[in-house]
């Protein structure tokens, strides 16, 4: 009896840690996409530090956004891929969190 009770606490703690990680990852990736959008709109003065930040945001966000740019039609100068990517990110994270909460 004592063994099974001691095993459920770490599993519950692990589930809580995984859901917290998913929430934080979704939030941080959303912020990274917003920062990428803003830096792509603004002309920042050349600075090695700013260039590294822009390059990091490009390397982090562009592969995910490219998935949606392949399927979305072109609307002239309007790029809807970040909006669709964020909606998909939020939906997938909420579905995964619900599945973890349901089956754990």
C-alpha positions as a Python dict, from the first residue, in 0.01 Angstrom:
ca = {
    (1, 'X'): (0, 0, 0),
    (2, 'X'): (277, 242, 89),
    (3, 'X'): (471, 163, -228),
    (4, 'X'): (187, 251, -465),
    (5, 'X'): (113, 574, -280),
    (6, 'X'): (476, 682, -303),
    (7, 'X'): (483, 607, -677),
    (8, 'X'): (181, 823, -760),
    (9, 'X'): (330, 1141, -616),
    (10, 'X'): (630, 1149, -856),
    (11, 'X'): (403, 1063, -1152),
    (12, 'X'): (166, 1344, -1060),
    (13, 'X'): (460, 1577, -1014),
    (14, 'X'): (601, 1471, -1352),
    (15, 'X'): (266, 1536, -1521),
    (16, 'X'): (251, 1878, -1359),
    (17, 'X'): (606, 1950, -1474),
    (18, 'X'): (529, 1844, -1832),
    (19, 'X'): (215, 2058, -1852),
    (20, 'X'): (403, 2354, -1705),
    (21, 'X'): (679, 2302, -1962),
    (22, 'X'): (423, 2298, -2245),
    (23, 'X'): (260, 2620, -2117),
    (24, 'X'): (596, 2795, -2084),
    (25, 'X'): (724, 2668, -2420),
    (26, 'X'): (408, 2788, -2595),
    (27, 'X'): (433, 3128, -2428),
    (28, 'X'): (803, 3175, -2505),
    (29, 'X'): (765, 3058, -2866),
    (30, 'X'): (471, 3295, -2910),
    (31, 'X'): (687, 3581, -2782),
    (32, 'X'): (967, 3476, -3019),
    (33, 'X'): (729, 3482, -3317),
    (34, 'X'): (598, 3826, -3216),
    (35, 'X'): (956, 3953, -3180),
    (36, 'X'): (1042, 3804, -3520),
    (37, 'X'): (744, 3979, -3678),
    (38, 'X'): (835, 4313, -3521),
    (39, 'X'): (1200, 4293, -3621),
    (40, 'X'): (1101, 4204, -3976),
    (41, 'X'): (881, 4515, -3998),
    (42, 'X'): (1128, 4759, -3844),
    (43, 'X'): (1452, 4875, -3996),
    (44, 'X'): (1694, 4857, -3709),
    (45, 'X'): (2033, 5026, -3728),
    (46, 'X'): (2319, 4791, -3794),
    (47, 'X'): (2469, 4657, -3479),
    (48, 'X'): (2642, 4322, -3430),
    (49, 'X'): (2426, 4256, -3125),
    (50, 'X'): (2099, 4339, -3303),
    (51, 'X'): (2211, 4136, -3603),
    (52, 'X'): (2270, 3833, -3377),
    (53, 'X'): (1927, 3874, -3219),
    (54, 'X'): (1758, 3899, -3559),
    (55, 'X'): (1951, 3597, -3685),
    (56, 'X'): (1854, 3397, -3375),
    (57, 'X'): (1486, 3486, -3420),
    (58, 'X'): (1510, 3391, -3788),
    (59, 'X'): (1672, 3056, -3707),
    (60, 'X'): (1412, 2980, -3438),
    (61, 'X'): (1091, 3099, -3607),
    (62, 'X'): (1142, 3064, -3980),
    (63, 'X'): (1139, 2682, -4007),
    (64, 'X'): (803, 2666, -3827),
    (65, 'X'): (654, 2953, -4027),
    (66, 'X'): (781, 2805, -4352),
    (67, 'X'): (556, 2502, -4294),
    (68, 'X'): (252, 2728, -4324),
    (69, 'X'): (387, 2950, -4603),
    (70, 'X'): (395, 2646, -4829),
    (71, 'X'): (21, 2591, -4795),
    (72, 'X'): (-118, 2944, -4762),
    (73, 'X'): (-187, 3140, -5078),
    (74, 'X'): (-8, 3468, -5134),
    (75, 'X'): (-205, 3779, -5037),
    (76, 'X'): (29, 4033, -5190),
    (77, 'X'): (238, 4190, -4916),
    (78, 'X'): (32, 4038, -4637),
    (79, 'X'): (179, 3729, -4472),
    (80, 'X'): (-79, 3535, -4273),
    (81, 'X'): (152, 3248, -4180),
    (82, 'X'): (243, 3384, -3832),
    (83, 'X'): (-123, 3414, -3738),
    (84, 'X'): (-204, 3063, -3860),
    (85, 'X'): (113, 2926, -3698),
    (86, 'X'): (20, 3078, -3361),
    (87, 'X'): (-335, 2944, -3377),
    (88, 'X'): (-204, 2595, -3460),
    (89, 'X'): (55, 2619, -3182),
    (90, 'X'): (-208, 2714, -2924),
    (91, 'X'): (-449, 2445, -3043),
    (92, 'X'): (-188, 2170, -3040),
    (93, 'X'): (-59, 2270, -2698),
    (94, 'X'): (-410, 2275, -2549),
    (95, 'X'): (-490, 1934, -2703),
    (96, 'X'): (-166, 1785, -2570),
    (97, 'X'): (-229, 1928, -2223),
    (98, 'X'): (-583, 1789, -2221),
    (99, 'X'): (-455, 1446, -2327),
    (100, 'X'): (-190, 1449, -2057),
    (101, 'X'): (-441, 1556, -1792),
    (102, 'X'): (-695, 1297, -1907),
    (103, 'X'): (-466, 994, -1927),
    (104, 'X'): (-223, 1067, -1644),
}
